[in-house]
C-alpha cells in the first residue's frame, strides 16, 4: 500500500470489501493500519486490540490504529497474507464511522 507521500510500503490493512465480493481481477477496498500516532489518538484513528505476543484476535504485536481517513484500493494479488481479525463490534464501529 502506498503511504500518504506515494511511497510503496508493506503494511497491515483492514480489508473492507466483503469476502464474498472479492474477485481476482478487481481491486479490493482497504483501510491502513498504523503504529505511529499520538496519545490520545487523532479523531480519525481507532485503536485496535494488540498484545506484544500477538495473542488477540487482530494478532497485532504493537499499539496500532485503523486510520479511518486512509482508505484505498489494492489488487488482490498485492495481499501477502491474511492475518488476524477485527472483532465484530469494533468492525461495525469502523464501518459506521466511515
C-alpha positions in Angstrom: 0.0 0.0 0.0 1.3 3.5 -0.8 1.8 5.9 2.1 0.5 9.4 2.0 3.7 10.5 0.2 3.1 7.9 -2.5 5.9 5.6 -1.3 5.0 1.9 -1.6 5.3 0.1 1.7 4.1 -3.2 3.2 1.7 -2.6 6.0 -1.2 -4.2 7.7 -4.6 -3.2 6.4 -8.2 -3.9 7.1 -9.9 -5.4 4.1 -13.2 -3.5 3.7 -14.5 -5.4 0.7 -16.8 -8.3 1.8 -15.1 -11.7 1.3 -17.9 -12.8 -1.0 -17.3 -9.8 -3.2 -13.6 -10.3 -3.8 -12.8 -11.1 -7.4 -9.3 -12.0 -8.6 -9.4 -9.3 -11.3 -11.0 -6.5 -9.3 -9.4 -4.2 -6.7 -10.4 -4.5 -3.0 -11.0 -1.6 -0.7 -8.7 -1.5 2.3 -8.0 0.8 5.3 -4.5 1.4 6.5 -3.3 0.4 10.0 -0.6 2.5 11.6 1.6 2.2 14.6 2.6 5.8 14.6 0.1 8.1 16.3 -0.1 10.3 19.3 -1.9 9.7 22.6 -4.8 10.3 22.7 -5.3 9.2 19.1 -6.5 11.7 16.4 -10.2 11.7 15.7 -9.7 9.7 12.5 -7.8 6.9 14.3 -9.5 4.0 16.1 -7.2 1.9 18.3 -7.2 -1.8 17.7 -6.6 -4.7 20.1 -2.9 -5.7 20.4 -0.6 -7.7 22.6 3.2 -8.0 22.5 2.9 -11.7 21.7 0.0 -11.2 19.3 -2.5 -13.1 21.4 -5.5 -11.0 20.3 -8.0 -11.6 17.5 -6.1 -9.0 15.4 -2.8 -10.7 16.1 -1.1 -7.2 16.2 2.0 -7.0 18.3 2.3 -3.2 18.6 0.0 -0.4 19.6 -2.0 0.1 16.4 -4.9 2.0 15.0 -7.1 1.9 12.0 -6.9 5.2 10.1 -10.5 5.9 9.1 -9.5 8.6 6.6 -6.9 6.4 4.8 -8.8 4.1 2.5 -7.6 3.0 -0.9 -7.9 0.1 -3.3 -5.3 -2.6 -3.9 -5.2 -5.6 -6.2 -5.9 -8.9 -4.6 -2.5 -10.2 -5.7 -0.9 -7.5 -3.5 -2.3 -9.2 -0.4 0.6 -11.1 1.0 -1.3 -13.0 3.6 -4.4 -12.9 5.8 -3.6 -12.5 9.4 -6.0 -11.8 12.3 -9.5 -10.4 12.5 -11.0 -7.2 13.7 -13.6 -8.0 16.5 -17.1 -7.7 15.0 -18.2 -4.9 17.4 -15.1 -2.9 16.5 -15.6 -3.6 12.8 -19.2 -2.3 13.0 -17.9 0.9 14.6 -15.3 1.3 11.9 -18.0 0.9 9.2 -20.3 3.3 10.9 -17.6 6.0 11.2 -16.6 5.8 7.5 
